[in-house]
């Protein structure tokens, strides 16, 4: 059974930091591109950061460049999102996403991040 379990969300003041984690099971983690998406209130789900392979290609959404960092630990089947200099506009539900480079796509249930003024 495939599972993507996010953790690390919460409430933080503007300028603060959070680290999200997503631990995977039920598939060969190292063979998948791992990403974080978010859905802000009233908006479409958007890419925050994607790490295509363990040793390369990373993509960040324009709104988070320079503030967020994605990383993965294939030994722990975990992908991380380090978020710094958080802004109220970063308030969203953050989702973990796995893609097999083929037809298989998996989503986590999401973790809420709220940034207060």
Phi and psi restraints in degrees (range 20) as a CNS / XPLOR table:
assign (resid 1 and name C) (resid 2 and name N)
       (resid 2 and name CA) (resid 2 and name C) 1.0 -77.5 20.0 2
assign (resid 2 and name N) (resid 2 and name CA)
       (resid 2 and name C) (resid 3 and name N) 1.0 133.6 20.0 2
assign (resid 2 and name C) (resid 3 and name N)
       (resid 3 and name CA) (resid 3 and name C) 1.0 -139.3 20.0 2
assign (resid 3 and name N) (resid 3 and name CA)
       (resid 3 and name C) (resid 4 and name N) 1.0 138.7 20.0 2
assign (resid 3 and name C) (resid 4 and name N)
       (resid 4 and name CA) (resid 4 and name C) 1.0 -125.3 20.0 2
assign (resid 4 and name N) (resid 4 and name CA)
       (resid 4 and name C) (resid 5 and name N) 1.0 113.2 20.0 2
assign (resid 4 and name C) (resid 5 and name N)
       (resid 5 and name CA) (resid 5 and name C) 1.0 -113.6 20.0 2
assign (resid 5 and name N) (resid 5 and name CA)
       (resid 5 and name C) (resid 6 and name N) 1.0 109.2 20.0 2
assign (resid 5 and name C) (resid 6 and name N)
       (resid 6 and name CA) (resid 6 and name C) 1.0 -87.3 20.0 2
assign (resid 6 and name N) (resid 6 and name CA)
       (resid 6 and name C) (resid 7 and name N) 1.0 151.6 20.0 2
assign (resid 6 and name C) (resid 7 and name N)
       (resid 7 and name CA) (resid 7 and name C) 1.0 -153.7 20.0 2
assign (resid 7 and name N) (resid 7 and name CA)
       (resid 7 and name C) (resid 8 and name N) 1.0 166.4 20.0 2
assign (resid 7 and name C) (resid 8 and name N)
       (resid 8 and name CA) (resid 8 and name C) 1.0 104.5 20.0 2
assign (resid 8 and name N) (resid 8 and name CA)
       (resid 8 and name C) (resid 9 and name N) 1.0 -5.8 20.0 2
assign (resid 8 and name C) (resid 9 and name N)
       (resid 9 and name CA) (resid 9 and name C) 1.0 -71.2 20.0 2
assign (resid 9 and name N) (resid 9 and name CA)
       (resid 9 and name C) (resid 10 and name N) 1.0 170.0 20.0 2
assign (resid 9 and name C) (resid 10 and name N)
       (resid 10 and name CA) (resid 10 and name C) 1.0 163.8 20.0 2
assign (resid 10 and name N) (resid 10 and name CA)
       (resid 10 and name C) (resid 11 and name N) 1.0 -163.3 20.0 2
assign (resid 10 and name C) (resid 11 and name N)
       (resid 11 and name CA) (resid 11 and name C) 1.0 -107.6 20.0 2
assign (resid 11 and name N) (resid 11 and name CA)
       (resid 11 and name C) (resid 12 and name N) 1.0 133.8 20.0 2
assign (resid 11 and name C) (resid 12 and name N)
       (resid 12 and name CA) (resid 12 and name C) 1.0 -143.6 20.0 2
assign (resid 12 and name N) (resid 12 and name CA)
       (resid 12 and name C) (resid 13 and name N) 1.0 152.6 20.0 2
assign (resid 12 and name C) (resid 13 and name N)
       (resid 13 and name CA) (resid 13 and name C) 1.0 -81.8 20.0 2
assign (resid 13 and name N) (resid 13 and name CA)
       (resid 13 and name C) (resid 14 and name N) 1.0 155.5 20.0 2
assign (resid 13 and name C) (resid 14 and name N)
       (resid 14 and name CA) (resid 14 and name C) 1.0 -54.1 20.0 2
assign (resid 14 and name N) (resid 14 and name CA)
       (resid 14 and name C) (resid 15 and name N) 1.0 137.4 20.0 2
assign (resid 14 and name C) (resid 15 and name N)
       (resid 15 and name CA) (resid 15 and name C) 1.0 92.4 20.0 2
assign (resid 15 and name N) (resid 15 and name CA)
       (resid 15 and name C) (resid 16 and name N) 1.0 -11.0 20.0 2
assign (resid 15 and name C) (resid 16 and name N)
       (resid 16 and name CA) (resid 16 and name C) 1.0 -82.7 20.0 2
assign (resid 16 and name N) (resid 16 and name CA)
       (resid 16 and name C) (resid 17 and name N) 1.0 -175.8 20.0 2
assign (resid 16 and name C) (resid 17 and name N)
       (resid 17 and name CA) (resid 17 and name C) 1.0 -132.3 20.0 2
assign (resid 17 and name N) (resid 17 and name CA)
       (resid 17 and name C) (resid 18 and name N) 1.0 153.2 20.0 2
assign (resid 17 and name C) (resid 18 and name N)
       (resid 18 and name CA) (resid 18 and name C) 1.0 -144.6 20.0 2
assign (resid 18 and name N) (resid 18 and name CA)
       (resid 18 and name C) (resid 19 and name N) 1.0 154.6 20.0 2
assign (resid 18 and name C) (resid 19 and name N)
       (resid 19 and name CA) (resid 19 and name C) 1.0 -125.3 20.0 2
assign (resid 19 and name N) (resid 19 and name CA)
       (resid 19 and name C) (resid 20 and name N) 1.0 118.1 20.0 2
assign (resid 19 and name C) (resid 20 and name N)
       (resid 20 and name CA) (resid 20 and name C) 1.0 -93.4 20.0 2
assign (resid 20 and name N) (resid 20 and name CA)
       (resid 20 and name C) (resid 21 and name N) 1.0 146.6 20.0 2
assign (resid 20 and name C) (resid 21 and name N)
       (resid 21 and name CA) (resid 21 and name C) 1.0 -126.7 20.0 2
assign (resid 21 and name N) (resid 21 and name CA)
       (resid 21 and name C) (resid 22 and name N) 1.0 149.3 20.0 2
assign (resid 21 and name C) (resid 22 and name N)
       (resid 22 and name CA) (resid 22 and name C) 1.0 -137.8 20.0 2
assign (resid 22 and name N) (resid 22 and name CA)
       (resid 22 and name C) (resid 23 and name N) 1.0 114.2 20.0 2
assign (resid 22 and name C) (resid 23 and name N)
       (resid 23 and name CA) (resid 23 and name C) 1.0 -104.8 20.0 2
assign (resid 23 and name N) (resid 23 and name CA)
       (resid 23 and name C) (resid 24 and name N) 1.0 129.4 20.0 2
assign (resid 23 and name C) (resid 24 and name N)
       (resid 24 and name CA) (resid 24 and name C) 1.0 -107.4 20.0 2
assign (resid 24 and name N) (resid 24 and name CA)
       (resid 24 and name C) (resid 25 and name N) 1.0 153.6 20.0 2
assign (resid 24 and name C) (resid 25 and name N)
       (resid 25 and name CA) (resid 25 and name C) 1.0 -154.0 20.0 2
assign (resid 25 and name N) (resid 25 and name CA)
       (resid 25 and name C) (resid 26 and name N) 1.0 157.2 20.0 2
assign (resid 25 and name C) (resid 26 and name N)
       (resid 26 and name CA) (resid 26 and name C) 1.0 93.0 20.0 2
assign (resid 26 and name N) (resid 26 and name CA)
       (resid 26 and name C) (resid 27 and name N) 1.0 0.5 20.0 2
assign (resid 26 and name C) (resid 27 and name N)
       (resid 27 and name CA) (resid 27 and name C) 1.0 -152.8 20.0 2
assign (resid 27 and name N) (resid 27 and name CA)
       (resid 27 and name C) (resid 28 and name N) 1.0 170.0 20.0 2
assign (resid 27 and name C) (resid 28 and name N)
       (resid 28 and name CA) (resid 28 and name C) 1.0 -82.6 20.0 2
assign (resid 28 and name N) (resid 28 and name CA)
       (resid 28 and name C) (resid 29 and name N) 1.0 93.5 20.0 2
assign (resid 28 and name C) (resid 29 and name N)
       (resid 29 and name CA) (resid 29 and name C) 1.0 -54.3 20.0 2
assign (resid 29 and name N) (resid 29 and name CA)
       (resid 29 and name C) (resid 30 and name N) 1.0 -43.7 20.0 2
assign (resid 29 and name C) (resid 30 and name N)
       (resid 30 and name CA) (resid 30 and name C) 1.0 -64.5 20.0 2
assign (resid 30 and name N) (resid 30 and name CA)
       (resid 30 and name C) (resid 31 and name N) 1.0 -19.4 20.0 2
assign (resid 30 and name C) (resid 31 and name N)
       (resid 31 and name CA) (resid 31 and name C) 1.0 -90.4 20.0 2
assign (resid 31 and name N) (resid 31 and name CA)
       (resid 31 and name C) (resid 32 and name N) 1.0 2.2 20.0 2
assign (resid 31 and name C) (resid 32 and name N)
       (resid 32 and name CA) (resid 32 and name C) 1.0 -112.2 20.0 2
assign (resid 32 and name N) (resid 32 and name CA)
       (resid 32 and name C) (resid 33 and name N) 1.0 143.4 20.0 2
assign (resid 32 and name C) (resid 33 and name N)
       (resid 33 and name CA) (resid 33 and name C) 1.0 -75.2 20.0 2
assign (resid 33 and name N) (resid 33 and name CA)
       (resid 33 and name C) (resid 34 and name N) 1.0 135.7 20.0 2
assign (resid 33 and name C) (resid 34 and name N)
       (resid 34 and name CA) (resid 34 and name C) 1.0 -118.4 20.0 2
assign (resid 34 and name N) (resid 34 and name CA)
       (resid 34 and name C) (resid 35 and name N) 1.0 137.2 20.0 2
assign (resid 34 and name C) (resid 35 and name N)
       (resid 35 and name CA) (resid 35 and name C) 1.0 -141.3 20.0 2
assign (resid 35 and name N) (resid 35 and name CA)
       (resid 35 and name C) (resid 36 and name N) 1.0 163.5 20.0 2
assign (resid 35 and name C) (resid 36 and name N)
       (resid 36 and name CA) (resid 36 and name C) 1.0 -117.9 20.0 2
assign (resid 36 and name N) (resid 36 and name CA)
       (resid 36 and name C) (resid 37 and name N) 1.0 133.0 20.0 2
assign (resid 36 and name C) (resid 37 and name N)
       (resid 37 and name CA) (resid 37 and name C) 1.0 -119.2 20.0 2
assign (resid 37 and name N) (resid 37 and name CA)
       (resid 37 and name C) (resid 38 and name N) 1.0 164.5 20.0 2
assign (resid 37 and name C) (resid 38 and name N)
       (resid 38 and name CA) (resid 38 and name C) 1.0 -143.4 20.0 2
assign (resid 38 and name N) (resid 38 and name CA)
       (resid 38 and name C) (resid 39 and name N) 1.0 155.6 20.0 2
assign (resid 38 and name C) (resid 39 and name N)
       (resid 39 and name CA) (resid 39 and name C) 1.0 -128.9 20.0 2
assign (resid 39 and name N) (resid 39 and name CA)
       (resid 39 and name C) (resid 40 and name N) 1.0 109.1 20.0 2
assign (resid 39 and name C) (resid 40 and name N)
       (resid 40 and name CA) (resid 40 and name C) 1.0 -81.2 20.0 2
assign (resid 40 and name N) (resid 40 and name CA)
       (resid 40 and name C) (resid 41 and name N) 1.0 156.2 20.0 2
assign (resid 40 and name C) (resid 41 and name N)
       (resid 41 and name CA) (resid 41 and name C) 1.0 -54.1 20.0 2
assign (resid 41 and name N) (resid 41 and name CA)
       (resid 41 and name C) (resid 42 and name N) 1.0 126.0 20.0 2
assign (resid 41 and name C) (resid 42 and name N)
       (resid 42 and name CA) (resid 42 and name C) 1.0 76.0 20.0 2
assign (resid 42 and name N) (resid 42 and name CA)
       (resid 42 and name C) (resid 43 and name N) 1.0 8.8 20.0 2
assign (resid 42 and name C) (resid 43 and name N)
       (resid 43 and name CA) (resid 43 and name C) 1.0 -124.1 20.0 2
assign (resid 43 and name N) (resid 43 and name CA)
       (resid 43 and name C) (resid 44 and name N) 1.0 166.7 20.0 2
assign (resid 43 and name C) (resid 44 and name N)
       (resid 44 and name CA) (resid 44 and name C) 1.0 -76.2 20.0 2
assign (resid 44 and name N) (resid 44 and name CA)
       (resid 44 and name C) (resid 45 and name N) 1.0 157.9 20.0 2
assign (resid 44 and name C) (resid 45 and name N)
       (resid 45 and name CA) (resid 45 and name C) 1.0 -66.3 20.0 2
assign (resid 45 and name N) (resid 45 and name CA)
       (resid 45 and name C) (resid 46 and name N) 1.0 137.8 20.0 2
assign (resid 45 and name C) (resid 46 and name N)
       (resid 46 and name CA) (resid 46 and name C) 1.0 -134.1 20.0 2
assign (resid 46 and name N) (resid 46 and name CA)
       (resid 46 and name C) (resid 47 and name N) 1.0 153.3 20.0 2
assign (resid 46 and name C) (resid 47 and name N)
       (resid 47 and name CA) (resid 47 and name C) 1.0 -71.4 20.0 2
assign (resid 47 and name N) (resid 47 and name CA)
       (resid 47 and name C) (resid 48 and name N) 1.0 131.0 20.0 2
assign (resid 47 and name C) (resid 48 and name N)
       (resid 48 and name CA) (resid 48 and name C) 1.0 -98.3 20.0 2
assign (resid 48 and name N) (resid 48 and name CA)
       (resid 48 and name C) (resid 49 and name N) 1.0 -51.8 20.0 2
assign (resid 48 and name C) (resid 49 and name N)
       (resid 49 and name CA) (resid 49 and name C) 1.0 -159.9 20.0 2
assign (resid 49 and name N) (resid 49 and name CA)
       (resid 49 and name C) (resid 50 and name N) 1.0 140.8 20.0 2
assign (resid 49 and name C) (resid 50 and name N)
       (resid 50 and name CA) (resid 50 and name C) 1.0 -132.3 20.0 2
assign (resid 50 and name N) (resid 50 and name CA)
       (resid 50 and name C) (resid 51 and name N) 1.0 134.9 20.0 2
assign (resid 50 and name C) (resid 51 and name N)
       (resid 51 and name CA) (resid 51 and name C) 1.0 -119.8 20.0 2
assign (resid 51 and name N) (resid 51 and name CA)
       (resid 51 and name C) (resid 52 and name N) 1.0 106.3 20.0 2
assign (resid 51 and name C) (resid 52 and name N)
       (resid 52 and name CA) (resid 52 and name C) 1.0 -72.8 20.0 2
assign (resid 52 and name N) (resid 52 and name CA)
       (resid 52 and name C) (resid 53 and name N) 1.0 -40.6 20.0 2
assign (resid 52 and name C) (resid 53 and name N)
       (resid 53 and name CA) (resid 53 and name C) 1.0 -141.9 20.0 2
assign (resid 53 and name N) (resid 53 and name CA)
       (resid 53 and name C) (resid 54 and name N) 1.0 161.1 20.0 2
assign (resid 53 and name C) (resid 54 and name N)
       (resid 54 and name CA) (resid 54 and name C) 1.0 -63.3 20.0 2
assign (resid 54 and name N) (resid 54 and name CA)
       (resid 54 and name C) (resid 55 and name N) 1.0 -19.7 20.0 2
assign (resid 54 and name C) (resid 55 and name N)
       (resid 55 and name CA) (resid 55 and name C) 1.0 -121.6 20.0 2
assign (resid 55 and name N) (resid 55 and name CA)
       (resid 55 and name C) (resid 56 and name N) 1.0 20.0 20.0 2
assign (resid 55 and name C) (resid 56 and name N)
       (resid 56 and name CA) (resid 56 and name C) 1.0 -168.1 20.0 2
assign (resid 56 and name N) (resid 56 and name CA)
       (resid 56 and name C) (resid 57 and name N) 1.0 -142.3 20.0 2
assign (resid 56 and name C) (resid 57 and name N)
       (resid 57 and name CA) (resid 57 and name C) 1.0 -6.9 20.0 2
assign (resid 57 and name N) (resid 57 and name CA)
       (resid 57 and name C) (resid 58 and name N) 1.0 108.9 20.0 2
assign (resid 57 and name C) (resid 58 and name N)
       (resid 58 and name CA) (resid 58 and name C) 1.0 -125.0 20.0 2
assign (resid 58 and name N) (resid 58 and name CA)
       (resid 58 and name C) (resid 59 and name N) 1.0 141.6 20.0 2
assign (resid 58 and name C) (resid 59 and name N)
       (resid 59 and name CA) (resid 59 and name C) 1.0 -128.7 20.0 2
assign (resid 59 and name N) (resid 59 and name CA)
       (resid 59 and name C) (resid 60 and name N) 1.0 137.8 20.0 2
assign (resid 59 and name C) (resid 60 and name N)
       (resid 60 and name CA) (resid 60 and name C) 1.0 -123.3 20.0 2
assign (resid 60 and name N) (resid 60 and name CA)
       (resid 60 and name C) (resid 61 and name N) 1.0 145.7 20.0 2
assign (resid 60 and name C) (resid 61 and name N)
       (resid 61 and name CA) (resid 61 and name C) 1.0 -67.3 20.0 2
assign (resid 61 and name N) (resid 61 and name CA)
       (resid 61 and name C) (resid 62 and name N) 1.0 148.2 20.0 2
assign (resid 61 and name C) (resid 62 and name N)
       (resid 62 and name CA) (resid 62 and name C) 1.0 -57.8 20.0 2
assign (resid 62 and name N) (resid 62 and name CA)
       (resid 62 and name C) (resid 63 and name N) 1.0 -34.4 20.0 2
assign (resid 62 and name C) (resid 63 and name N)
       (resid 63 and name CA) (resid 63 and name C) 1.0 -70.9 20.0 2
assign (resid 63 and name N) (resid 63 and name CA)
       (resid 63 and name C) (resid 64 and name N) 1.0 -16.6 20.0 2
assign (resid 63 and name C) (resid 64 and name N)
       (resid 64 and name CA) (resid 64 and name C) 1.0 -117.4 20.0 2
assign (resid 64 and name N) (resid 64 and name CA)
       (resid 64 and name C) (resid 65 and name N) 1.0 -2.8 20.0 2
assign (resid 64 and name C) (resid 65 and name N)
       (resid 65 and name CA) (resid 65 and name C) 1.0 -57.2 20.0 2
assign (resid 65 and name N) (resid 65 and name CA)
       (resid 65 and name C) (resid 66 and name N) 1.0 134.0 20.0 2
assign (resid 65 and name C) (resid 66 and name N)
       (resid 66 and name CA) (resid 66 and name C) 1.0 85.4 20.0 2
assign (resid 66 and name N) (resid 66 and name CA)
       (resid 66 and name C) (resid 67 and name N) 1.0 -10.4 20.0 2
assign (resid 66 and name C) (resid 67 and name N)
       (resid 67 and name CA) (resid 67 and name C) 1.0 -117.2 20.0 2
assign (resid 67 and name N) (resid 67 and name CA)
       (resid 67 and name C) (resid 68 and name N) 1.0 -32.3 20.0 2
assign (resid 67 and name C) (resid 68 and name N)
       (resid 68 and name CA) (resid 68 and name C) 1.0 -109.8 20.0 2
assign (resid 68 and name N) (resid 68 and name CA)
       (resid 68 and name C) (resid 69 and name N) 1.0 148.4 20.0 2
assign (resid 68 and name C) (resid 69 and name N)
       (resid 69 and name CA) (resid 69 and name C) 1.0 -135.4 20.0 2
assign (resid 69 and name N) (resid 69 and name CA)
       (resid 69 and name C) (resid 70 and name N) 1.0 130.1 20.0 2
assign (resid 69 and name C) (resid 70 and name N)
       (resid 70 and name CA) (resid 70 and name C) 1.0 -102.6 20.0 2
assign (resid 70 and name N) (resid 70 and name CA)
       (resid 70 and name C) (resid 71 and name N) 1.0 143.8 20.0 2
assign (resid 70 and name C) (resid 71 and name N)
       (resid 71 and name CA) (resid 71 and name C) 1.0 -151.7 20.0 2
assign (resid 71 and name N) (resid 71 and name CA)
       (resid 71 and name C) (resid 72 and name N) 1.0 160.8 20.0 2
assign (resid 71 and name C) (resid 72 and name N)
       (resid 72 and name CA) (resid 72 and name C) 1.0 -139.8 20.0 2
assign (resid 72 and name N) (resid 72 and name CA)
       (resid 72 and name C) (resid 73 and name N) 1.0 151.7 20.0 2
assign (resid 72 and name C) (resid 73 and name N)
       (resid 73 and name CA) (resid 73 and name C) 1.0 -126.0 20.0 2
assign (resid 73 and name N) (resid 73 and name CA)
       (resid 73 and name C) (resid 74 and name N) 1.0 100.0 20.0 2
assign (resid 73 and name C) (resid 74 and name N)
       (resid 74 and name CA) (resid 74 and name C) 1.0 -66.9 20.0 2
assign (resid 74 and name N) (resid 74 and name CA)
       (resid 74 and name C) (resid 75 and name N) 1.0 -26.7 20.0 2
assign (resid 74 and name C) (resid 75 and name N)
       (resid 75 and name CA) (resid 75 and name C) 1.0 -67.9 20.0 2
assign (resid 75 and name N) (resid 75 and name CA)
       (resid 75 and name C) (resid 76 and name N) 1.0 -28.0 20.0 2
assign (resid 75 and name C) (resid 76 and name N)
       (resid 76 and name CA) (resid 76 and name C) 1.0 -103.6 20.0 2
assign (resid 76 and name N) (resid 76 and name CA)
       (resid 76 and name C) (resid 77 and name N) 1.0 2.3 20.0 2
assign (resid 76 and name C) (resid 77 and name N)
       (resid 77 and name CA) (resid 77 and name C) 1.0 52.6 20.0 2
assign (resid 77 and name N) (resid 77 and name CA)
       (resid 77 and name C) (resid 78 and name N) 1.0 42.8 20.0 2
assign (resid 77 and name C) (resid 78 and name N)
       (resid 78 and name CA) (resid 78 and name C) 1.0 -133.2 20.0 2
assign (resid 78 and name N) (resid 78 and name CA)
       (resid 78 and name C) (resid 79 and name N) 1.0 140.5 20.0 2
assign (resid 78 and name C) (resid 79 and name N)
       (resid 79 and name CA) (resid 79 and name C) 1.0 -118.8 20.0 2
assign (resid 79 and name N) (resid 79 and name CA)
       (resid 79 and name C) (resid 80 and name N) 1.0 143.2 20.0 2
assign (resid 79 and name C) (resid 80 and name N)
       (resid 80 and name CA) (resid 80 and name C) 1.0 -120.2 20.0 2
assign (resid 80 and name N) (resid 80 and name CA)
       (resid 80 and name C) (resid 81 and name N) 1.0 155.8 20.0 2
assign (resid 80 and name C) (resid 81 and name N)
       (resid 81 and name CA) (resid 81 and name C) 1.0 -134.1 20.0 2
assign (resid 81 and name N) (resid 81 and name CA)
       (resid 81 and name C) (resid 82 and name N) 1.0 109.4 20.0 2
assign (resid 81 and name C) (resid 82 and name N)
       (resid 82 and name CA) (resid 82 and name C) 1.0 -89.9 20.0 2
assign (resid 82 and name N) (resid 82 and name CA)
       (resid 82 and name C) (resid 83 and name N) 1.0 123.0 20.0 2
assign (resid 82 and name C) (resid 83 and name N)
       (resid 83 and name CA) (resid 83 and name C) 1.0 -119.4 20.0 2
assign (resid 83 and name N) (resid 83 and name CA)
       (resid 83 and name C) (resid 84 and name N) 1.0 122.3 20.0 2
assign (resid 83 and name C) (resid 84 and name N)
       (resid 84 and name CA) (resid 84 and name C) 1.0 -122.9 20.0 2
assign (resid 84 and name N) (resid 84 and name CA)
       (resid 84 and name C) (resid 85 and name N) 1.0 164.7 20.0 2
assign (resid 84 and name C) (resid 85 and name N)
       (resid 85 and name CA) (resid 85 and name C) 1.0 49.3 20.0 2
assign (resid 85 and name N) (resid 85 and name CA)
       (resid 85 and name C) (resid 86 and name N) 1.0 47.7 20.0 2
assign (resid 85 and name C) (resid 86 and name N)
       (resid 86 and name CA) (resid 86 and name C) 1.0 -65.2 20.0 2
assign (resid 86 and name N) (resid 86 and name CA)
       (resid 86 and name C) (resid 87 and name N) 1.0 145.5 20.0 2
assign (resid 86 and name C) (resid 87 and name N)
       (resid 87 and name CA) (resid 87 and name C) 1.0 -120.4 20.0 2
assign (resid 87 and name N) (resid 87 and name CA)
       (resid 87 and name C) (resid 88 and name N) 1.0 157.1 20.0 2
assign (resid 87 and name C) (resid 88 and name N)
       (resid 88 and name CA) (resid 88 and name C) 1.0 -54.9 20.0 2
assign (resid 88 and name N) (resid 88 and name CA)
       (resid 88 and name C) (resid 89 and name N) 1.0 -30.5 20.0 2
assign (resid 88 and name C) (resid 89 and name N)
       (resid 89 and name CA) (resid 89 and name C) 1.0 -70.0 20.0 2
assign (resid 89 and name N) (resid 89 and name CA)
       (resid 89 and name C) (resid 90 and name N) 1.0 -11.0 20.0 2
assign (resid 89 and name C) (resid 90 and name N)
       (resid 90 and name CA) (resid 90 and name C) 1.0 -83.1 20.0 2
assign (resid 90 and name N) (resid 90 and name CA)
       (resid 90 and name C) (resid 91 and name N) 1.0 -5.1 20.0 2
assign (resid 90 and name C) (resid 91 and name N)
       (resid 91 and name CA) (resid 91 and name C) 1.0 -59.4 20.0 2
assign (resid 91 and name N) (resid 91 and name CA)
       (resid 91 and name C) (resid 92 and name N) 1.0 123.8 20.0 2
assign (resid 91 and name C) (resid 92 and name N)
       (resid 92 and name CA) (resid 92 and name C) 1.0 -174.9 20.0 2
assign (resid 92 and name N) (resid 92 and name CA)
       (resid 92 and name C) (resid 93 and name N) 1.0 170.3 20.0 2
assign (resid 92 and name C) (resid 93 and name N)
       (resid 93 and name CA) (resid 93 and name C) 1.0 -92.6 20.0 2
assign (resid 93 and name N) (resid 93 and name CA)
       (resid 93 and name C) (resid 94 and name N) 1.0 126.6 20.0 2
assign (resid 93 and name C) (resid 94 and name N)
       (resid 94 and name CA) (resid 94 and name C) 1.0 -102.9 20.0 2
assign (resid 94 and name N) (resid 94 and name CA)
       (resid 94 and name C) (resid 95 and name N) 1.0 130.9 20.0 2
assign (resid 94 and name C) (resid 95 and name N)
       (resid 95 and name CA) (resid 95 and name C) 1.0 -117.9 20.0 2
assign (resid 95 and name N) (resid 95 and name CA)
       (resid 95 and name C) (resid 96 and name N) 1.0 138.7 20.0 2
assign (resid 95 and name C) (resid 96 and name N)
       (resid 96 and name CA) (resid 96 and name C) 1.0 -87.0 20.0 2
assign (resid 96 and name N) (resid 96 and name CA)
       (resid 96 and name C) (resid 97 and name N) 1.0 142.3 20.0 2
assign (resid 96 and name C) (resid 97 and name N)
       (resid 97 and name CA) (resid 97 and name C) 1.0 -137.7 20.0 2
assign (resid 97 and name N) (resid 97 and name CA)
       (resid 97 and name C) (resid 98 and name N) 1.0 135.3 20.0 2
assign (resid 97 and name C) (resid 98 and name N)
       (resid 98 and name CA) (resid 98 and name C) 1.0 -125.3 20.0 2
assign (resid 98 and name N) (resid 98 and name CA)
       (resid 98 and name C) (resid 99 and name N) 1.0 136.8 20.0 2
assign (resid 98 and name C) (resid 99 and name N)
       (resid 99 and name CA) (resid 99 and name C) 1.0 -134.7 20.0 2
assign (resid 99 and name N) (resid 99 and name CA)
       (resid 99 and name C) (resid 100 and name N) 1.0 133.2 20.0 2
assign (resid 99 and name C) (resid 100 and name N)
       (resid 100 and name CA) (resid 100 and name C) 1.0 -84.9 20.0 2
assign (resid 100 and name N) (resid 100 and name CA)
       (resid 100 and name C) (resid 101 and name N) 1.0 3.3 20.0 2
assign (resid 100 and name C) (resid 101 and name N)
       (resid 101 and name CA) (resid 101 and name C) 1.0 69.2 20.0 2
assign (resid 101 and name N) (resid 101 and name CA)
       (resid 101 and name C) (resid 102 and name N) 1.0 8.7 20.0 2
assign (resid 101 and name C) (resid 102 and name N)
       (resid 102 and name CA) (resid 102 and name C) 1.0 -136.8 20.0 2
assign (resid 102 and name N) (resid 102 and name CA)
       (resid 102 and name C) (resid 103 and name N) 1.0 -136.7 20.0 2
assign (resid 102 and name C) (resid 103 and name N)
       (resid 103 and name CA) (resid 103 and name C) 1.0 -83.7 20.0 2
assign (resid 103 and name N) (resid 103 and name CA)
       (resid 103 and name C) (resid 104 and name N) 1.0 -10.5 20.0 2
assign (resid 103 and name C) (resid 104 and name N)
       (resid 104 and name CA) (resid 104 and name C) 1.0 -90.9 20.0 2
assign (resid 104 and name N) (resid 104 and name CA)
       (resid 104 and name C) (resid 105 and name N) 1.0 123.2 20.0 2
assign (resid 104 and name C) (resid 105 and name N)
       (resid 105 and name CA) (resid 105 and name C) 1.0 -133.2 20.0 2
assign (resid 105 and name N) (resid 105 and name CA)
       (resid 105 and name C) (resid 106 and name N) 1.0 133.8 20.0 2
assign (resid 105 and name C) (resid 106 and name N)
       (resid 106 and name CA) (resid 106 and name C) 1.0 -129.2 20.0 2
assign (resid 106 and name N) (resid 106 and name CA)
       (resid 106 and name C) (resid 107 and name N) 1.0 146.6 20.0 2
assign (resid 106 and name C) (resid 107 and name N)
       (resid 107 and name CA) (resid 107 and name C) 1.0 -124.1 20.0 2
assign (resid 107 and name N) (resid 107 and name CA)
       (resid 107 and name C) (resid 108 and name N) 1.0 146.6 20.0 2
assign (resid 107 and name C) (resid 108 and name N)
       (resid 108 and name CA) (resid 108 and name C) 1.0 -83.7 20.0 2
assign (resid 108 and name N) (resid 108 and name CA)
       (resid 108 and name C) (resid 109 and name N) 1.0 177.6 20.0 2
assign (resid 108 and name C) (resid 109 and name N)
       (resid 109 and name CA) (resid 109 and name C) 1.0 -80.7 20.0 2
assign (resid 109 and name N) (resid 109 and name CA)
       (resid 109 and name C) (resid 110 and name N) 1.0 -17.7 20.0 2
assign (resid 109 and name C) (resid 110 and name N)
       (resid 110 and name CA) (resid 110 and name C) 1.0 99.0 20.0 2
assign (resid 110 and name N) (resid 110 and name CA)
       (resid 110 and name C) (resid 111 and name N) 1.0 151.2 20.0 2
assign (resid 110 and name C) (resid 111 and name N)
       (resid 111 and name CA) (resid 111 and name C) 1.0 -133.6 20.0 2
assign (resid 111 and name N) (resid 111 and name CA)
       (resid 111 and name C) (resid 112 and name N) 1.0 135.1 20.0 2
assign (resid 111 and name C) (resid 112 and name N)
       (resid 112 and name CA) (resid 112 and name C) 1.0 -83.1 20.0 2
assign (resid 112 and name N) (resid 112 and name CA)
       (resid 112 and name C) (resid 113 and name N) 1.0 133.0 20.0 2
assign (resid 112 and name C) (resid 113 and name N)
       (resid 113 and name CA) (resid 113 and name C) 1.0 -120.9 20.0 2
assign (resid 113 and name N) (resid 113 and name CA)
       (resid 113 and name C) (resid 114 and name N) 1.0 126.6 20.0 2
assign (resid 113 and name C) (resid 114 and name N)
       (resid 114 and name CA) (resid 114 and name C) 1.0 -124.9 20.0 2
assign (resid 114 and name N) (resid 114 and name CA)
       (resid 114 and name C) (resid 115 and name N) 1.0 126.5 20.0 2
assign (resid 114 and name C) (resid 115 and name N)
       (resid 115 and name CA) (resid 115 and name C) 1.0 -113.8 20.0 2
assign (resid 115 and name N) (resid 115 and name CA)
       (resid 115 and name C) (resid 116 and name N) 1.0 116.5 20.0 2
assign (resid 115 and name C) (resid 116 and name N)
       (resid 116 and name CA) (resid 116 and name C) 1.0 -91.9 20.0 2
assign (resid 116 and name N) (resid 116 and name CA)
       (resid 116 and name C) (resid 117 and name N) 1.0 153.6 20.0 2
